[in-house]
């Protein structure tokens, strides 16, 4: 970035307003208490950047574990472990920054969510290669995720509200759901819900893709109406 561009960006610092975080999931209160407990005991040598890197590595290794499960189903258990690593790093980095009063709202928001998009891409690529999910369905789910993410990010910019959960489901609940599915598939590799020609993961991914697409459309309509009322001609 050129010196002129840096000056332009710096001139906007005072105008920047951090988006309000809206999270109303099933385990929000318990999760916040657990994260604060961890932040209070985190060694001074570690900071939020280290945790962000740890979370990113956890997601990439979870995707690799899913791909490996094509050859050894015990890799499904390994994926659960790396999803836990991802939760620890991805969820704790912001809590640690706030606890130490070292917030960098623009940097943190940008870096975290770009990494999330790459991480989910790696995760679904691994699931598509696992043999337990149809690769085309994995691609559909990735498109639905990126579509919803785009709506959330644009709404965060336009409305200064960052919605982190829908219908009491957030990232942590989705990780728990994934791990539950891993354990079920580990013990029951061949399952076709309701007699459909879909595996358990295919069925869940189809429902998830439809749900994320519907939420993206519903949120787009709701936010468009709100912005129209705020900026009537």
C-alpha positions, 0 to 999 in steps of 0.5 A, a space after each residue: 500500500 502506498 504512503 498516500 493510501 495509508 494516509 487516506 486509511 488513517 484519516 478514516 480511523 476517527 470516523 470508524 464505528 465498531 459494529 455491535 455484536 449480536 449473538 444469541 445462541 444456545 450456549 452463549 452464556 456458558 461459552 463466554 464464561 469459559 472463554 473469559 476463564 481461559 483469557 484470565 489464565 493465558 500466558 503473557 507471551 501469547 496474544 490474540 494473533 497467536 490464537 488466530 493462527 492456531 484457529 486457522 491451523 485447526 480448521 485446515 487440519 480438520 479439512 485434511 482429517 476429513 480427506 484422510 477419513 476416506 482411507 481410515 475412519 479414525 481420521 473422523 475422530 481426529 477431525 473432532 480434535 482439530 475442530 476443538 482446536 479451531 474453536 479454542 483459537 477462533 473464539 478466544 482471540 477476540 476475548 483475549 484482546 478485549 480482556 487485555 484491552 488490546 482491541 483492533 476492531 478493523 484488523 481483527 474483523 477483517 483477518 478473522 473472517 477472511 481466514 474463516 472463508 479460507 478455512 471453511 473452504 478447506 473443511 468442505 473440500 476435505 469433506 467432499 474428498 472423504 467419500 462420505 459426502 458427494 463433492 457436488 453437495 459440498 460445493 453447493 454448501 460452500 456456495 451457500 456459506 459464502 453467500 450468507 457470509 457476504 450478506 452478513 459482512 455487507 450488513 455489518 458495514 451498512 448497519 454496524 450490526 454483526 449478527 453471529 447467530 441465527 435461530 440460536 445457532 452460531 459457529 460453536 453449535 455448528 462445530 458441535 453438530 459436526 462432531 456429533 455427525 462425525 461420531 455417528 458416521 464413525 460407528 454407522 458408516 452407511 446411513 441413508 436418512 428416510 430411505 433417501 439415496 443420500 448419505 447422512 452427511 449429504 442429507 445434513 449438507 442439503 438441509 444446511 445449504 437450503 437453510 443458509 440460502 433461505 437465511 441469506 434471502 430473508 436477511 437481505 429482504 429485512 436489511 433492505 427494508 431497514 436501510 430503505 426506511 433509514 434513507 428514504 428519498 
